[in-house]
């Protein structure tokens, strides 16, 4: 599904607010993203049309649909992989890795995300018995995941992601 960078931020903000407070309202999203309620309402309506977000009838709280929740997990797994790839493999500083991974997270195809996971896991886990033989020391333990799908399902964010 094609999502713009701003749509991704709305989805992640709804997810974060739900996890943190138990609810997400247009006013909360506007405050979090430092936008007007009108612009947030317009964006939310677009996300509703894509069947990623719905509004609870009795209280006006926003929530992610199953499809929206799946998108958030894919976005977070892409961001997490990209962050650690840029930081640990490429060697950029954390701030650059965070900014760049945020810009790229929604652009990765499912195939590329899976291949990136497999590549990083292969390199990071191939020398488990001999740590001195490792060329790369990943801050992210990918060896604990048996598949890209298991990694994606486990994504709730990461410590470097803004609270």
Secondary structure, 3 states (H helix, E strand, C coil): CCCCHHHHHHHHHHHHHHHHHCCCCHHHHHHHHCCCHHHHHHHHHHHHHCCCEEECCCCCCEEECHHHHHHHHHHHHHHHHHHHHHHHHHCCCHHHHHHHHHHHCCCCCHHHHHHHHHHHHHHHHCCCCCHHHCCCCCCCCHHHCCCHHHHHHHCCCCCCCCC
